[in-house]
Structures are given as structure tokens and as C-alpha cells.
């Protein structure tokens, strides 16, 4: 399953952000590439069944500081 994720993201990365770079949209290319990398890391860690920490305690502490 991990191999499938790697190949799928390699295919998506070659098609989607490369078109932006070809059009001369460098900033959009960098943003799209960064989001694609983040998405790949999350998808790969889920496939490998790694424990991903929840951001809930951090968000709760930020909300408590606002009060």
C-alpha cells in the first residue's frame, strides 16, 4: 500500500505543479508543492500506521488564552 501512495503522489506531482511552473506561476508552484509535500507526509504516515499526535491540546490552550 505504501508503494501505491508513493507512485500516486509522484504522478500527481509531475502533472499538477509542473503545469504551474510551465505557465510561469512560480509562487503558485511553490505553494502547491509545499501543500503536496505536506499531504504526502500525512498520507504516508497514515498508511504506515504511525501514531500522529492530535493538535487538540494546542488549540485548546490557545482558546483558553483568548478568554
N, C-alpha and C positions, 0 to 999 in steps of 0.2 A: 504494500500500500504506500509506503514511503517513496518508493521509486516512482510510482504513478504521480504522486504530488510533485516531485521534483521535475519530471518531464512536463507535466501540465503547466507549471509555473514558468518553465523555460520557454515553452511555446507561447504562452501569454505575453511574456516579457519581450520576446522577439517581435511580436506583432504590434502590441498596443503602444508602448512608449517609443518605439523606433519610428513610428509614423509621426509622432510629435516632433522628434528631432529632425526628421526629413523636412518638415514644414518650417523649421527654423524657430520653433517654440521651445527654447532651451529651458526656461524657468518651469514651464509646464512639464517638460520631460523629467526634470529633477524631482519635482513634487510627485509625479506619477511613479517614478522609480522608487522613491523612498516609501510611498504607501504600498507599493507592490512588495517591497522587501519586508516591510512590517507584516503584511498579510501572509507572506510566505513563512516567516518565522512562527507566527501563531498557528498556521495550518500544519506545519511540520511538527511542532511540539505537541499538537493535539493528536496527530497520527502516531507519534512515538509514545503517547500516553504519559507524557511528562506532566508533573504537577505544576499548574500555572497559578500563582498567587492571585487572590481576588483583590481588586482595588477598593473594595468597600470600606475597610477601616480608614484608609487615607481620605476618602471622600467624606466619611462621617466626621473625621476630625476637622476638615476644612469647614464643613457646615456648622459645627459647634463653635468654631472660632468666629463665625459671622454673627452669632447671636450675642 
